[in-house]
Amino acid sequence: MSYTTHGLARHTPGMPASIDVTTGAGRSVARLLCLVCAELRDQDSLIHEPVMASRIWQGVLTGLLLAADHPYRGTAAAPSRPRHVKRALDAMEADPARPFTAHDLARIAGVSVRALQEGFHRHVGVPPMTYLRRLRLAGAHADLCRAAPGEVTVAAVAHRWGFAHLGRFAAEYRREYGVSPVTTLAG
């Protein structure tokens, strides 16, 4: 199955006439579009809020650019982020379990804490420490999903990913994934 761009390829040099929506990035874009359509039908949905709509449509367009095979793929869809934001992102993604502080990240980025926070707000959408917490939560989630019951404990996984307070970890985990970490581990 593929999605035809209905004339887009005629007007945009190098753009494909279709995108495979059965695998990979194309399937992700198709699912995203289904979600957008469902949300548009719901009058109470946040998609009708201008701030949300803007970000969602930016995501859809970026997804289409990433899913399509074209010569501009590497440059057209890559968000432009300042060097200091990229340095902090790279450091966090390279070692998310490291006990970074906002000051550590600002020092790595070569800017003040305030400049780093402003850069993240503008170019990432969340503060640096929130981004780091989400990375850690995703790492813990992946570990819990992969582990067999009895192989590890929730506490061990939480501590490995830098969560010292188990109650807060469990609450954040439930908020993010809709289930407790114990439920994920039990699989």
GIBEL-V913566 format. One record per residue. N is the residue number from 1. RES is the residue in one small letter. SS is DSSP state (a for helix, b for strand, c for the rest). OMEGA is omega in whole degrees, -180 to 180 (999 if undefined). NEAR is the number of other C-alpha atoms within 10 Angstrom. Layout:
# GIBEL-V913566
n,res,ss,omega,near
N,RES,SS,OMEGA,NEAR
N,RES,SS,OMEGA,NEAR
This chain:
# GIBEL-V913566
n,res,ss,omega,near
1,m,c,177,10
2,s,b,178,14
3,y,b,180,13
4,t,b,-175,13
5,t,c,174,13
6,h,c,173,9
7,g,c,-180,11
8,l,a,-179,13
9,a,a,178,14
10,r,a,-175,12
11,h,a,-177,8
12,t,c,-178,9
13,p,c,176,11
14,g,c,180,12
15,m,c,-179,20
16,p,c,179,17
17,a,c,-179,16
18,s,b,177,17
19,i,b,178,22
20,d,b,-178,18
21,v,c,-180,17
22,t,c,-178,13
23,t,c,171,14
24,g,a,-176,10
25,a,a,178,18
26,g,a,178,22
27,r,a,178,17
28,s,a,179,17
29,v,a,179,24
30,a,a,178,22
31,r,a,178,13
32,l,a,179,16
33,l,a,176,16
34,c,a,178,12
35,l,a,180,11
36,v,a,180,16
37,c,a,179,12
38,a,a,-180,12
39,e,a,179,15
40,l,a,-180,15
41,r,a,-179,11
42,d,c,-177,11
43,q,c,-180,9
44,d,c,-176,10
45,s,c,176,12
46,l,a,-179,13
47,i,a,180,21
48,h,a,175,15
49,e,c,-176,10
50,p,a,-179,10
51,v,a,179,10
52,m,a,-178,13
53,a,a,-180,15
54,s,a,-179,12
55,r,a,179,13
56,i,a,-180,16
57,w,a,175,14
58,q,a,177,12
59,g,a,178,15
60,v,a,-180,17
61,l,a,177,14
62,t,a,178,17
63,g,a,178,19
64,l,a,178,19
65,l,a,179,22
66,l,a,-178,20
67,a,a,-178,22
68,a,c,177,18
69,d,c,-179,16
70,h,c,-175,14
71,p,c,-177,12
72,y,c,-172,14
73,r,a,-177,16
74,g,a,-176,10
75,t,a,-174,11
76,a,a,-174,13
77,a,c,-177,16
78,a,c,179,11
79,p,c,180,10
80,s,c,180,10
81,r,c,177,14
82,p,c,-177,12
83,r,a,-177,12
84,h,a,177,20
85,v,a,180,25
86,k,a,179,17
87,r,a,180,17
88,a,a,178,23
89,l,a,-180,19
90,d,a,-180,14
91,a,a,-179,15
92,m,a,-178,22
93,e,a,178,15
94,a,a,-177,10
95,d,c,-175,14
96,p,c,-180,22
97,a,c,179,20
98,r,c,-177,15
99,p,c,179,12
100,f,c,167,17
101,t,c,177,13
102,a,a,179,17
103,h,a,177,14
104,d,a,-178,13
105,l,a,178,23
106,a,a,179,22
107,r,a,178,15
108,i,a,-178,15
109,a,a,180,21
110,g,c,179,16
111,v,c,176,15
112,s,c,178,14
113,v,a,-179,18
114,r,a,179,12
115,a,a,178,15
116,l,a,179,24
117,q,a,178,21
118,e,a,178,17
119,g,a,178,21
120,f,a,179,24
121,h,a,-176,13
122,r,a,-170,13
123,h,a,180,16
124,v,c,177,17
125,g,c,178,14
126,v,c,176,15
127,p,c,-178,17
128,p,a,-178,26
129,m,a,175,16
130,t,a,178,12
131,y,a,180,18
132,l,a,180,23
133,r,a,178,19
134,r,a,176,16
135,l,a,-179,18
136,r,a,179,23
137,l,a,178,23
138,a,a,177,17
139,g,a,178,18
140,a,a,179,25
141,h,a,180,20
142,a,a,179,14
143,d,a,180,19
144,l,a,179,24
145,c,a,-177,16
146,r,a,-173,12
147,a,c,173,16
148,a,c,177,13
149,p,b,-179,14
150,g,c,-179,8
151,e,c,178,8
152,v,b,174,13
153,t,c,176,16
154,v,a,-179,20
155,a,a,-179,17
156,a,a,179,12
157,v,a,180,19
158,a,a,-179,23
159,h,a,179,16
160,r,a,-177,16
161,w,c,172,23
162,g,c,178,18
163,f,c,-177,21
164,a,c,-176,12
165,h,c,-174,11
166,l,a,179,14
167,g,a,177,10
168,r,a,177,11
169,f,a,-179,22
170,a,a,180,19
171,a,a,178,14
172,e,a,-180,17
173,y,a,-180,19
174,r,a,179,14
175,r,a,-177,11
176,e,a,-172,14
177,y,a,175,13
178,g,c,177,11
179,v,c,178,13
180,s,c,176,17
181,p,a,179,25
182,v,a,178,14
183,t,a,178,12
184,t,a,-180,19
185,l,a,-179,21
186,a,a,172,12
187,g,c,999,12
